[in-house]
Amino acid sequence: MQSRYLDPKIDLAFKRVFGEHAHLLKSFLNAVLPLPDDGLIDSLEYLTPKQVPELPGLFKNSIVNVKCQDARGRIFIVEMQMLWGTSFEQRIVFSASNAYVKQLRSGQNHTSLKPVYALALTNQVFDLETDNYHHHYKIVSLQDSHRVLKGLEFVFIELPKFKPRSQTDRRMQVKWLRFMSEVGHNDQAVKDLAEDPEIGSAMDLLEVGAYTPDELEAYHIHMDKLRIESTVITDAKAEGKAEGTIEAIQEVARNLKAQGLPWAVIAQATGLDLSIIENL
């Protein structure tokens, strides 16, 4: 039976909820970011998210990027990554650093810089050494972890690991992460989420009937592309691991290139640089 709702992790749906409704994005960020009680977001305004050039050949909808600023001037970048790649962490660091630097205009003092928070949600597990799904990074002193360089903070959330664990979990964090993990897959399991006004509003925005036929077609095309990418990456890694040589990995990349796969997908599958793939 087809779900009544679209999957909020997919580009079209994610942007409909979090890229067009600031009050829902505010609730989401307050729930999942490690903000102190006296540092919660009061209001948000959207900023243009275009600050990182597209990689040649990469499906444009592979990464969702929402960028906003609160009343205190703090900047928040939100990205949804369906397929994890080894370069994604570096991309998030670059994106947040770029947002931090671009605040400063000619003649302004560095003291005017405001913090940047980068939130990355992933639909794949990348840290196999821990069961923790919520990872918070700061720039800290190696000698004294209480000494922090303010300016940049990063939060990575591995959605496949998420499970409500105890009463200490924040109620709205659990609800929003259940929303991200379950809506679009199990309508019965998420009925209780709709009792919360904000989550209920977000679910209304994901109802299939709220989208035009063209939008639904684009949604399903994107889903098909993600399935293809996932299969290609899994097969390529398995073949390269079985052979265990650079030559074998390059041969895999050469074959994928001959099939017309985007270079960025091949790079993600094999770990090779784009410059190497270009010359194969």
C-alpha positions as CSV (number, residue, x, y, z in Angstrom):
1,M,0.0,0.0,0.0
2,Q,1.4,3.4,-1.0
3,S,2.1,5.8,1.8
4,R,-0.2,8.8,2.2
5,Y,2.9,11.0,2.7
6,L,6.1,11.7,0.9
7,D,9.5,11.0,2.5
8,P,10.7,14.2,4.1
9,K,14.3,13.3,3.4
10,I,13.9,13.7,-0.3
11,D,14.8,17.1,-1.8
12,L,11.3,18.2,-2.9
13,A,9.6,17.3,0.4
14,F,12.5,18.5,2.6
15,K,12.5,21.9,1.0
16,R,8.7,22.1,1.1
17,V,8.7,21.6,4.9
18,F,12.0,23.3,6.0
19,G,12.8,25.6,3.2
20,E,9.5,27.4,3.0
21,H,8.2,27.4,6.6
22,A,10.5,29.2,9.0
23,H,8.5,28.3,12.1
24,L,8.9,24.6,11.4
25,L,12.6,25.0,10.7
26,K,13.0,26.9,14.0
27,S,11.2,24.1,15.9
28,F,13.4,21.5,14.2
29,L,16.7,23.3,14.9
30,N,15.8,24.0,18.5
31,A,15.0,20.3,19.0
32,V,18.1,18.8,17.4
33,L,20.9,21.3,17.9
34,P,22.7,21.4,21.3
35,L,21.6,25.0,22.1
36,P,21.4,26.1,25.8
37,D,18.0,27.0,27.1
38,D,18.9,30.6,27.0
39,G,20.2,30.3,23.5
40,L,17.2,28.9,21.7
41,I,16.2,30.4,18.3
42,D,13.4,33.0,18.5
43,S,12.9,33.7,14.8
44,L,14.6,32.9,11.4
45,E,15.0,34.4,8.0
46,Y,16.1,32.5,5.0
47,L,19.4,33.2,3.2
48,T,20.5,32.1,-0.2
49,P,22.0,28.6,0.1
50,K,24.2,28.9,-3.0
51,Q,27.7,29.1,-1.7
52,V,29.3,25.9,-2.8
53,P,29.7,25.2,-6.6
54,E,28.0,22.1,-8.0
55,L,30.4,19.2,-8.7
56,P,30.4,18.3,-12.4
57,G,28.0,15.5,-13.2
58,L,26.5,15.2,-9.7
59,F,22.8,14.9,-9.5
60,K,21.6,18.3,-8.4
61,N,19.2,17.0,-5.8
62,S,21.7,14.7,-4.0
63,I,22.2,17.3,-1.3
64,V,19.6,19.5,0.3
65,N,20.9,22.8,1.6
66,V,18.9,25.3,3.7
67,K,20.6,28.3,5.0
68,C,19.1,30.8,7.5
69,Q,19.9,33.4,10.2
70,D,18.3,34.1,13.5
71,A,17.6,37.4,15.3
72,R,21.0,37.2,17.0
73,G,22.8,36.9,13.7
74,R,23.7,33.3,14.1
75,I,23.8,31.4,10.8
76,F,22.4,27.8,10.4
77,I,23.1,25.5,7.5
78,V,21.1,22.3,7.2
79,E,21.9,19.5,4.8
80,M,20.2,16.2,4.1
81,Q,22.6,13.6,2.7
82,M,21.0,10.5,1.4
83,L,24.2,8.7,0.4
84,W,27.2,9.0,2.6
85,G,30.6,9.7,0.9
86,T,34.0,10.2,2.4
87,S,34.2,13.8,1.1
88,F,30.9,14.8,2.8
89,E,32.5,15.8,6.1
90,Q,35.0,18.1,4.3
91,R,32.2,19.6,2.3
92,I,30.3,20.5,5.5
93,V,33.4,22.0,7.0
94,F,34.0,24.0,3.8
95,S,30.4,25.2,3.6
96,A,30.3,26.3,7.2
97,S,33.7,28.0,7.0
98,N,32.6,29.8,3.8
99,A,29.5,31.1,5.5
100,Y,31.5,32.3,8.5
101,V,34.0,34.2,6.3
102,K,31.4,35.7,4.1
103,Q,29.8,37.6,7.0
104,L,32.7,40.0,7.1
105,R,32.3,43.0,4.8
106,S,34.9,45.7,4.0
107,G,35.8,47.8,7.0
108,Q,34.1,45.5,9.5
109,N,35.9,44.2,12.6
110,H,36.3,40.5,13.2
111,T,34.4,40.9,16.5
112,S,31.2,41.4,14.4
113,L,31.4,37.7,13.3
114,K,28.5,35.5,14.5
115,P,28.6,31.8,15.1
116,V,27.8,29.3,12.3
117,Y,26.1,26.0,13.1
118,A,26.2,23.3,10.4
119,L,23.6,20.4,10.8
120,A,24.0,17.4,8.5
121,L,21.5,14.6,8.6
122,T,22.6,11.4,6.9
123,N,20.5,8.5,5.7
124,Q,23.4,6.1,6.0
125,V,25.6,5.0,8.9
126,F,29.1,6.4,8.7
127,D,30.5,5.8,12.3
128,L,30.7,2.1,12.9
129,E,32.5,2.4,16.2
130,T,29.6,3.8,18.3
131,D,25.8,3.4,18.6
132,N,25.5,7.2,19.1
133,Y,23.5,8.8,16.3
134,H,24.0,12.4,17.4
135,H,27.6,13.7,16.9
136,H,28.5,17.3,18.1
137,Y,31.8,18.8,17.1
138,K,33.5,22.0,18.3
139,I,37.0,23.4,18.0
140,V,38.5,22.6,21.4
141,S,41.9,22.6,23.0
142,L,43.7,19.3,23.1
143,Q,45.1,20.2,26.6
144,D,41.8,21.4,28.0
145,S,38.5,20.4,26.4
146,H,36.7,23.2,28.3
147,R,38.6,25.8,26.2
148,V,36.6,26.2,23.0
149,L,37.3,28.5,20.0
150,K,33.9,29.9,19.3
151,G,32.6,30.4,15.7
152,L,31.9,27.0,14.2
153,E,30.0,24.0,15.5
154,F,28.9,20.9,13.6
155,V,26.2,18.3,14.3
156,F,25.9,15.1,12.3
157,I,22.8,12.9,12.8
158,E,22.8,9.3,11.6
159,L,19.1,8.7,11.0
160,P,19.4,4.8,10.6
161,K,20.8,4.6,14.2
162,F,18.1,6.7,15.7
163,K,16.0,5.0,18.4
164,P,14.4,6.8,21.4
165,R,16.5,5.5,24.2
166,S,15.5,7.0,27.5
167,Q,13.5,9.6,29.3
168,T,16.5,11.9,29.1
169,D,16.0,12.3,25.3
170,R,14.4,15.6,24.5
171,R,10.8,15.1,23.6
172,M,10.7,17.3,20.6
173,Q,14.0,15.9,19.3
174,V,12.5,12.4,19.4
175,K,9.4,13.6,17.6
176,W,11.3,15.4,14.9
177,L,13.7,12.6,14.3
178,R,10.8,10.1,14.2
179,F,9.3,12.4,11.6
180,M,12.4,12.3,9.5
181,S,12.9,8.6,9.9
182,E,9.3,7.2,9.7
183,V,7.0,9.5,7.7
184,G,6.6,8.2,4.2
185,H,7.2,4.6,5.2
186,N,4.8,3.7,7.9
187,D,1.6,5.8,8.2
188,Q,0.3,3.8,11.1
189,A,3.4,4.3,13.2
190,V,3.4,8.1,12.9
191,K,-0.2,8.8,13.7
192,D,0.7,9.9,17.2
193,L,3.2,12.4,15.8
194,A,0.4,14.4,14.3
195,E,-0.9,15.2,17.8
196,D,1.8,17.8,18.1
197,P,0.7,21.0,16.2
198,E,4.1,21.6,14.6
199,I,4.7,18.0,13.6
200,G,1.1,17.8,12.4
201,S,1.6,20.9,10.2
202,A,4.8,19.4,8.7
203,M,2.9,16.1,8.0
204,D,0.1,18.0,6.2
205,L,2.8,19.5,3.9
206,L,3.9,16.0,2.9
207,E,0.5,14.6,2.0
208,V,0.6,13.3,-1.6
209,G,-2.5,15.3,-2.5
210,A,-0.7,18.5,-1.8
211,Y,1.6,18.0,-4.8
212,T,1.0,18.4,-8.6
213,P,1.5,15.5,-10.9
214,D,4.7,17.1,-12.2
215,E,6.1,17.4,-8.7
216,L,5.2,13.8,-7.9
217,E,6.9,12.7,-11.1
218,A,10.1,14.6,-10.1
219,Y,9.9,13.1,-6.6
220,H,9.8,9.5,-8.0
221,I,12.5,10.2,-10.5
222,H,14.8,11.4,-7.7
223,M,13.9,8.3,-5.7
224,D,14.9,6.1,-8.7
225,K,18.2,8.0,-9.1
226,L,19.0,7.5,-5.5
227,R,18.4,3.7,-5.8
228,I,20.7,3.6,-8.8
229,E,23.4,5.5,-7.1
230,S,23.2,3.3,-4.0
231,T,23.4,0.1,-6.1
232,V,26.3,1.5,-8.2
233,I,28.3,2.5,-5.1
234,T,27.7,-0.8,-3.3
235,D,28.7,-2.9,-6.3
236,A,31.8,-0.8,-7.1
237,K,33.1,-1.0,-3.5
238,A,32.5,-4.7,-3.4
239,E,34.4,-5.3,-6.7
240,G,37.2,-3.0,-5.7
241,K,37.5,-4.7,-2.3
242,A,37.6,-8.1,-3.9
243,E,40.4,-7.2,-6.2
244,G,42.2,-5.1,-3.6
245,T,44.4,-3.2,-6.1
246,I,44.5,0.4,-7.5
247,E,44.3,-1.1,-11.0
248,A,41.1,-2.9,-10.1
249,I,39.5,0.3,-8.7
250,Q,40.5,2.3,-11.7
251,E,39.0,-0.4,-14.0
252,V,35.8,-0.2,-12.0
253,A,35.8,3.6,-12.5
254,R,36.6,3.2,-16.2
255,N,33.6,0.9,-16.7
256,L,31.3,3.2,-14.7
257,K,32.5,6.1,-16.8
258,A,31.8,4.2,-20.0
259,Q,28.3,3.6,-18.8
260,G,27.7,7.4,-18.5
261,L,27.6,7.6,-14.7
262,P,28.3,11.1,-13.4
263,W,31.9,11.6,-12.4
264,A,31.0,12.7,-8.8
265,V,29.1,9.4,-8.4
266,I,32.1,7.5,-9.6
267,A,34.4,9.4,-7.2
268,Q,32.1,8.6,-4.3
269,A,31.9,4.9,-5.3
270,T,35.7,4.4,-5.8
271,G,37.4,7.1,-3.7
272,L,39.3,8.4,-6.7
273,D,39.8,12.1,-7.3
274,L,37.8,13.7,-10.2
275,S,41.1,14.6,-11.9
276,I,42.0,10.9,-12.1
277,I,38.6,9.9,-13.3
278,E,38.8,12.6,-16.0
279,N,42.0,11.0,-17.4
280,L,40.8,7.4,-17.4
